[in-house]
Amino acid sequence: MHIIAYMSRTGRDIKDSVRALKALAEPKRLRAAALLAYAGGPLCVCELVDAMGESQYNVSRCLVALCAAGLISKEKKGRWAMYTLSAAPGPLGKFVRSLVSPAPCCGTVGGDIARLEKRMSLRRKGVCVVGCNC
């Protein structure tokens, strides 16, 4: 019922809906989306790499799939690519946000959030200046 509601409320066709659902069906992609939901603002790839403890290649592939599915958006700022969770409401966006609020859904996401908070404390004027530790 929720899947049908997602498709009919957003005006998506079936292929777009399947792409979005498949994007969230992979654990690393779901973790990346959860971190973006938790941050509530833009994150760069290197911040996600450090928070997830994954290689830059793996995180970048996750972000490409999430962008292609329309779940996140990308904005270039100098040499950094900044990613944000799409503002589009709906069951999938609500589900992703529920993974981190009011509390992390599981230990994996909780650990990712703890590493993200530590990493974000290195920002200057709200911007990543460290680069990738990968």
Secondary structure by P-SEA (a helix, b strand, c coil): caaaaaaaaacccaaaaaaaaaaaccaaaaaaaaaaaaacccccaaaaaaaacccaaaaaaaaaaaaaaccbbbbbcccbbbbbccccccaaaaaaaaacccccccaaaaaaaaaaaaaacccccccccccccc
